[in-house]
Amino acid sequence: MSRFRWHLTAAAIAAAAVTFGIVAAPASGAASPTAEFEKTQDWGSGWTGKVTIRNGGSSALTSWAVEFDLPSGSNIPSAWDAALTKTGNHYKFTNLSWNGGVPAGGTASFGFNGSGTGSPSNCTLNGAACSGGTNPTTTTSTTTTRPSSTTTTTSTTKTTSSTTSTTPTTTTTTTTTTPPPPGGKVVGYFAEWGVYGRGYHVKNIDTSGSAAKLTHINYAFGNVQNGQCTIGDSYADYDKAYTAGESVDGVADTWDQPLRGSFNQLRKLKKKYPNLKVIWSFGGWTWSGGFGQAAANATAFAESCYKLVEDPRWADVFDGIDIDWEYPNACGLSCDTSGPAAFKTLLTALRAKFGSSNLITAAISADGSNGGKLDLADYAGGAQSLDWIMPMTYDFFGAWDAKGPTAPHSPLTSYTGIPHEGFNTADAVAKLKSKGIPSSKILLGIGFYGRGWTGVTQAAPGGTATGAGPGTYEAGIEDYKVLKTRCPANGTIAGTAYAFCGNQWWSYDTPATIAGKRSWAASQGLGGSFFWELSGDTTNGELISALRG
């Protein structure tokens, strides 16, 4: 069967809803590599597409190139997980260094954003027809659709053509996606301060292709002061004015509009991606000091949080609240002594106030050691009030130990020579499960950054160092988008990557290691994944693409 679901007519788009569908078996019936296109998002004036390459042949592909045409008036400005070249209306997508190999029976995929209403045509995969034939072909005789987790509302305008006996149609499609299946959550943190030195704005979530892959955004952070939820940065949150070019929808803010800043941009992003949910996160490393006081009068705290999250100016922006308490009854930036029951008390009060229609989540310690942070508070009790829980399975090791030993900051498993037993993802997840927290409520944590040292003389983990490696914003930490070229990964350990360049040693996750972690999470029955944070990824969303799969 042909797996490349192209169709030249808008009638087929209507029939196939989100997926363009053509199915025609090659005459020979022989299995061969094919490519399949589907629309994953459609907002009228534009759309997001995905191409999946399926190797039905008997030998591995070592590289791939997909080419097709778009009619005049349609355009693809960006792509991810593939290198894009364009000549007129002809588009060519070739593999990147890490995803060219496709074993027999395996798949690879890439995505892109498109504008206009035109459909791709004349598709080839490595020079042969995407349907698996020997020559580029276009078939319009038979259409079929595959089961989809979407419902579609379609309005059709028919026009008459003097050159054909059929009636061409133009179709406008609005798609509403049902909630993701277990394991399907992809939660990304957006840092409110990123709009300053990092120059990362809500629009970047869209242009990078990340918005189409996310199920939820955690907006970080609101503050916790005097036992109350409070605004973190009012200028960034709701006052900063955006120009037309900076705005998600291309419309500039005005001086007298009631809401500006990132909140208004998130509102626009949700309008463009109506299935995307946004959760307001409170606390974090710097602002967790107020949670102990908040837990002492949890009912009053919950009331303050509800009033702030549901403020009429932005109530439509947020779908719930996230608590990032670092750490209950333990030490983070400061030490909390509120007792083991405080975490559950706080979350129970929040659920009572926010009700069942709002999301309540929490980012927690990932210390899986015996007697460690996960044993100091009632996380199982707190999880009863949560939609999901996010162990921060990163930052296990770093240059706060200035002389080393060098160690990966986000190991999936333990390994011989690990500096601290229990400081790895598998042990943290196992401990949470042992406490009775359902696997489906636990999300896998990924860092979109690396941690590193300088003054290192050996490539293998476990070396000595003289201090923290240089970072753009802070010594010892750097974004993936910088490290991938400045200090490329040249080794792996415990399911994550590391790099030795000059006298520097860095560890970080790559698309390949993220794919491995994603597979591990699926094998554990986890509810999905989350990451810190969006601005660390490349401009075409390499890491989130690997995380989404």
C-alpha positions, 0 to 999 in steps of 0.5 A: 500500500502507498503510505504517502497520503498526498492529494491534489484536490481540496475535496480529498482534504475535506475527506481526510480531515487532518490527514491527506489521503491517497492509497494505491498499491505499487503494481509489483506489490514489493515492499520499499521505502515510502513517505507519508505526509499529514497535517498535524495543525491547521489554523486557516492561513497556515498549518504544520505538517509532518512527513514520516519515512517508513523503510519497508525494504529489506536493507537499511537506509543510510540517508534520505531526501524527500522532495515535493512541489507546492503551488504558487501562494503556498510556502514553507518557511521553516522545518525541523529534523531536516535540512530544508532547501528551496528552489522556486516552489520546489522543496527538498528535505534531507536528513540531519547528521543524527537521523539519516539511518533508517533500519529495515522496518524502521521510521524517521520523521521531520516537520515543517510550518506551511502557509497558504492553502495549497497541497504538496504534489510530485513527491519523491523519496530518494528519487523514487515515488513516495508511494514506493513506486519507481517514478514520481506519480500522482494518483487521484482515484482512490481516497482513504483516511486513517483513524485520527484522534481529532474531530473536524468541523469543515465548511466547503465552498463549491465552484464550477470549472469549465475544464473538468467534469468534477467540481473543485472545492475549497475547504477551511478546516478547524481541528480540535484534538482530543486529550493525549493518550497516556504517555502523550504529555509534552510539557515545556517550561517558558521562563518569564525572564527569557524576554530580556537577555535571551530574547526568547518570546512566546512567538518563538514557541510558534516559529520554532515549531515547538507549539505544534509539539507541546501539549502544555506550557508551564509559565515560570514563575509566579512568586510566593510571598507572605503566604500568598501567590504573587506576580513574579515580573509584572512588566514581562507578564502583562505590561510589555508592549509587542510590535507587530513583528514580535507578536504571535498574530502579527498585530501590535499592542496598543498603549490602552489595551487591557492586557499586554506582555507574555500573558497576551501573547500566550492568549494569542498562541492558544487561539492559534493552537486551541488544544494547547494548555497553559499552567502558571508555575509558582516557586522555583529555586529562587522563590521557594522560600515562601512555601513553608509559611504558605503551608501553615495556612494552606486554605488562605494560600489556595484562595490567593492563588485562585484569585491571581490565576483566575484574575479576569484580565487573564483567566482565559490564559491559564488552565491551572497551577503548578507548584515548584517547591524546592524542597518541602521539609528539606534544603534548596536555596534555603532550608524548609522545616515545615514538616513531612505533611506540609506538601500534602496539606498545601496541595489538598487545599489547592485542589479543594479551591481550584476544583476538578476542572483545573489542572494542578501539577508539581515539580519535585525532587528527583533524589532517589537515594535512601533517606534523601529528599523524596523520603522527607515529605509525603509525596504520595499523599500530595500526588493524590491531589495532582494531575501529574507529578514531575521529578526534576531528573536533571541537575544531579551533578554539576560544577558546584563541586568545582573540582569534580569528579565530572559526571553527567547531570542527567543520567538515566541509570546508575553506572560504575563510578557514579558519585552519588547512588540514587542520583539518576532518573531510574532510581527516582522513578522507582522510588516514586512508584514504590510509594504508590504513585501511579506510573501514569502520573509521573512525567520524565524530566529532560534538561535542554541545557548542559552542565560542565567544568573546565581544567579537565584532562580526561574525556571519560567521566570521573575526571578532576577539574579546576572550576566551572566551565564558561556559560553565557549567563552563568558559569557551569551551565549552557544551552544545548543550542550553544553546546551542540556546536561549541562542544559537540558530544563525543561520548555517552554514559548512562543514557545521556551524552557528554563532550570533552573539548579542549580542557572542558567537559560537558554533559547534556542530552542530544536528540539521540539520547532523548529518543532513548529516554523517551523509549525508556519512559514508555516502557515504564508506563510514564504519563509523558515528559517535561523539560526545562526550558524552551529557550535552550532548544535550537531555532528549529526545535531539535530537542522537542522534536526528538522528545515528541517522537 
